[in-house]
Amino acid sequence: MLAPSPSQHLESQISRPGNPPGDSPKPNHALARGSLSIIVVLVLMELREVDSARMGAAAGLYFTAGEIGGVLGPLTIGTLYDVTGNFSAALDALAALCLWQLLLLSRLRLALR
């Protein structure tokens, strides 16, 4: 039997748990996320609260928050996993963060009325 080629080895390393062996992840998720970023910026442009003079700042804040989350999210989850040995604390922290953001959003909506 021949040894697996480097591409077959890489494919086995990145296949998702529960997928049949050799079933590599599809690029649809990345494509959807990339498209979503563009749509969010277009929605920001259409908001009456964001005029043309503030559009650059609004887009900058959006992308800054996204990049901070993209860097700190995996680091935090990995650290919590290393400390606790499971993902429960990390998932609890994500749930708390979501609840905190919902609270901030509700207060912001009240302030804009």
Contact map, one row per residue, 1 for C-alpha under 8 A:
11100000000000000000000000000000000000000000000000000000000000000000000000000000000000000000000000000000000000000
11110000000000000000000000000000000000000000000000000000000000000000000000000000000000000000000000000000000000000
11111000000000000000000000000000000000000000000000000000000000000000000000000000000000000000000000000000000000000
01111111100000000000000000000000000000000000000000000000000000000000000000000000000000000000000000000000000000000
00111111100000000000000000000000000000000000000000000000000000000000000000000000000000000000000000000000000000000
00011111110000000000000000000000000000000000000000000000000000000000000000000000000000000000000000000000000000000
00011111111000000000000000000000000000000000000000000000000000000000000000000000000000000000000000000000000000000
00011111111100000000010000000000000000000000000000000000000000000000000000000000000000000000000000000000000000000
00011111111110000000000000000000000000000000000000000000000000000000000000000000000000000000000000000000000000000
00000111111111000000000000000000000000000000000000000000000000000000000000000000000000000000000000000000000000000
00000011111111100000011100000000000000000000000000000000000000000000000000000000000000000000000000000000000000000
00000001111111100000110100000000000000000000000000000000000000000000000000000000000000000000000000000000000000000
00000000111111100000000000000000000000000000000000000000000000000000000000000000000000000000000000000000000000000
00000000011111110000000110000000000000000000000000000000000000000000000000000000000000000000000000000000000000000
00000000001111111010111110000000000000000000000000000000000000000000000000000000000000000000000000000000000000000
00000000000001111110001110000000000000000000000000000000000000000000000000000000000000000000000000000000000000000
00000000000000111110000000000000000000000000000000000000000000000000000000000000000000000000000000000000000000000
00000000000000011111000000000000000000000000000000000000000000000000000000000000000000000000000000000000000000000
00000000000000111111101000000000000000000000000000000000000000000000000000000000000000000000000000000000000000000
00000000000000000111111000000000000000000000000000000000000000000000000000000000000000000000000000000000000000000
00000000000100100011111000000000000000000000000000000000000000000000000000000000000000000000000000000000000000000
00000001001100100001111100000000000000000000000000000000000000000000000000000000000000000000000000000000000000000
00000000001000110011111110000000000000000000000000000000000000000000000000000000000000000000000000000000000000000
00000000001101110000011111000000000000000000000000000000000000000000000000000000000000000000000000000000000000000
00000000000001110000001111100000000000000000000000000000000000000000000000000000000000000000000000000000000000000
00000000000000000000000111111000000000000000000000000000000000000000000000000000000000000000000000000000000000000
00000000000000000000000011111110000000000000000000000000000000000000000000000000000000000000000000000000000000000
00000000000000000000000001111111000000000000000000000000000000000000000000000000000000000000000000000000000000000
00000000000000000000000001111111100000000000000000000000000000000000000000000000000000000000000000000000000000000
00000000000000000000000000111111110000000000000000000000000000000000000000000000000000000000000000000000000000000
00000000000000000000000000111111111000000000000000000000000000000000000000000000000000000000000000000000000000000
00000000000000000000000000011111111100000000000000000000000000000000000000000000000000000000000000000000000000000
00000000000000000000000000001111111110000000000000000000000000000000000000000000000000000000000000000000000000000
00000000000000000000000000000111111111000000000000000000000000000000000000000000000000000000000000000000000000000
00000000000000000000000000000011111111100000000000000000000000000000000000000000000000000000000000000000000000000
00000000000000000000000000000001111111110000000000000000000000000000000000000000000000000000000000000000000000000
00000000000000000000000000000000111111111000000000000000000000000000000000000000000000000000000000000000000000000
00000000000000000000000000000000011111111100000000000000000000000000000000000000000000000000000000000000000000000
00000000000000000000000000000000001111111110000000000000000000000000000000000000000000000000000000000000000000000
00000000000000000000000000000000000111111111000000000000000000000000000000000000000000000000000000000000000000000
00000000000000000000000000000000000011111111100000000000001000000000000000000000000000000000000000000000000000000
00000000000000000000000000000000000001111111110000000000000000000000000000000000000000000000000000000000000000000
00000000000000000000000000000000000000111111111000000000000000000000000000000000000000000000000000000000000000000
00000000000000000000000000000000000000011111111001000010011000000000000000000000000000000000000000000000000000000
00000000000000000000000000000000000000001111111001110010000000000000000000000000000000000000000000000000000000000
00000000000000000000000000000000000000000111111101000000000000000000000000000000000000000000000000000000000000000
00000000000000000000000000000000000000000011111111100000000000000000000000000000000000000000000000000000000000000
00000000000000000000000000000000000000000000011111100000000000000000000000000000000000000000000000000000000000000
00000000000000000000000000000000000000000000001111100000000000000000000000000000000000000000000000000000000000000
00000000000000000000000000000000000000000001111111111110010000000000000000000000000000000000000000000000000000000
00000000000000000000000000000000000000000000101111111110000000000000000000000000000000000000000000000000000000000
00000000000000000000000000000000000000000000100001111111000000000000000000000000000000000000000000000000000000000
00000000000000000000000000000000000000000000000001111111000000000000000000000000000000000000000000000000000000000
00000000000000000000000000000000000000000000000001111111110000000000000000000000000000000000000000000000000000000
00000000000000000000000000000000000000000001100001111111111000000000000000000000000000000000000000000000000000000
00000000000000000000000000000000000000000000000000011111111100000000000000000000000000000000000000000000000000000
00000000000000000000000000000000000000000000000000000111111110000000000000000000000000000000000000000000000000000
00000000000000000000000000000000000000000001000001000111111111000000000000000000000000000000000000000000000000000
00000000000000000000000000000000000000001001000000000011111111100000000000000000000000000000000000000000000000000
00000000000000000000000000000000000000000000000000000001111111110000000000000000000000000000000000000000000000000
00000000000000000000000000000000000000000000000000000000111111111000000000000000000000000000000000000000000000000
00000000000000000000000000000000000000000000000000000000011111111100000000000000000000000000000000000000000000000
00000000000000000000000000000000000000000000000000000000001111111110000000000000000000000000000000000000000000000
00000000000000000000000000000000000000000000000000000000000111111111000000000000000000000000000000000000000000000
00000000000000000000000000000000000000000000000000000000000011111111100000000000000000000000000000000000000000000
00000000000000000000000000000000000000000000000000000000000001111111110000000000000000000000000000000000000000000
00000000000000000000000000000000000000000000000000000000000000111111111000000000000000000000000000000000000000000
00000000000000000000000000000000000000000000000000000000000000011111111110000000000000000000000000000000000000000
00000000000000000000000000000000000000000000000000000000000000001111111110000000000000000000000000000000000000000
00000000000000000000000000000000000000000000000000000000000000000111111111000000000000000000000000000000000000000
00000000000000000000000000000000000000000000000000000000000000000011111111100000000000000000000000000000000000000
00000000000000000000000000000000000000000000000000000000000000000001111111110000000000000000000000000000000000000
00000000000000000000000000000000000000000000000000000000000000000001111111111000000000000000000000000000000000000
00000000000000000000000000000000000000000000000000000000000000000000011111111100000000000000000000000000000000000
00000000000000000000000000000000000000000000000000000000000000000000001111111110000000000000000000000000000000000
00000000000000000000000000000000000000000000000000000000000000000000000111111111000000000100000000000000000000000
00000000000000000000000000000000000000000000000000000000000000000000000011111111100000100100000000000000000000000
00000000000000000000000000000000000000000000000000000000000000000000000001111111110000000000000000000000000000000
00000000000000000000000000000000000000000000000000000000000000000000000000111111111000000000000000000000000000000
00000000000000000000000000000000000000000000000000000000000000000000000000011111111111101100000000000000000000000
00000000000000000000000000000000000000000000000000000000000000000000000000001111111111101100000000000000000000000
00000000000000000000000000000000000000000000000000000000000000000000000000000111111111000000000000000000000000000
00000000000000000000000000000000000000000000000000000000000000000000000000000011111110000000000000000000000000000
00000000000000000000000000000000000000000000000000000000000000000000000000000001111111101000000000000000000000000
00000000000000000000000000000000000000000000000000000000000000000000000000000001111111100000000000000000000000000
00000000000000000000000000000000000000000000000000000000000000000000000000000001110111111000000000000000000000000
00000000000000000000000000000000000000000000000000000000000000000000000000001001100111111110000000000000000000000
00000000000000000000000000000000000000000000000000000000000000000000000000000000000001111111000000000000000000000
00000000000000000000000000000000000000000000000000000000000000000000000000000001100101111111100000000000000000000
00000000000000000000000000000000000000000000000000000000000000000000000000011001100000111111110000000000000000000
00000000000000000000000000000000000000000000000000000000000000000000000000000000000000111111111000000000000000000
00000000000000000000000000000000000000000000000000000000000000000000000000000000000000011111111100000000000000000
00000000000000000000000000000000000000000000000000000000000000000000000000000000000000001111111110000000000000000
00000000000000000000000000000000000000000000000000000000000000000000000000000000000000000111111111000000000000000
00000000000000000000000000000000000000000000000000000000000000000000000000000000000000000011111111100000000000000
00000000000000000000000000000000000000000000000000000000000000000000000000000000000000000001111111110000000000000
00000000000000000000000000000000000000000000000000000000000000000000000000000000000000000000111111111000000000000
00000000000000000000000000000000000000000000000000000000000000000000000000000000000000000000011111111100000000000
00000000000000000000000000000000000000000000000000000000000000000000000000000000000000000000001111111110000000000
00000000000000000000000000000000000000000000000000000000000000000000000000000000000000000000000111111111000000000
00000000000000000000000000000000000000000000000000000000000000000000000000000000000000000000000011111111100000000
00000000000000000000000000000000000000000000000000000000000000000000000000000000000000000000000001111111110000000
00000000000000000000000000000000000000000000000000000000000000000000000000000000000000000000000000111111111000000
00000000000000000000000000000000000000000000000000000000000000000000000000000000000000000000000000011111111100000
00000000000000000000000000000000000000000000000000000000000000000000000000000000000000000000000000001111111110000
00000000000000000000000000000000000000000000000000000000000000000000000000000000000000000000000000000111111111000
00000000000000000000000000000000000000000000000000000000000000000000000000000000000000000000000000000011111111100
00000000000000000000000000000000000000000000000000000000000000000000000000000000000000000000000000000001111111110
00000000000000000000000000000000000000000000000000000000000000000000000000000000000000000000000000000000111111111
00000000000000000000000000000000000000000000000000000000000000000000000000000000000000000000000000000000011111111
00000000000000000000000000000000000000000000000000000000000000000000000000000000000000000000000000000000001111111
00000000000000000000000000000000000000000000000000000000000000000000000000000000000000000000000000000000000111111
00000000000000000000000000000000000000000000000000000000000000000000000000000000000000000000000000000000000011111
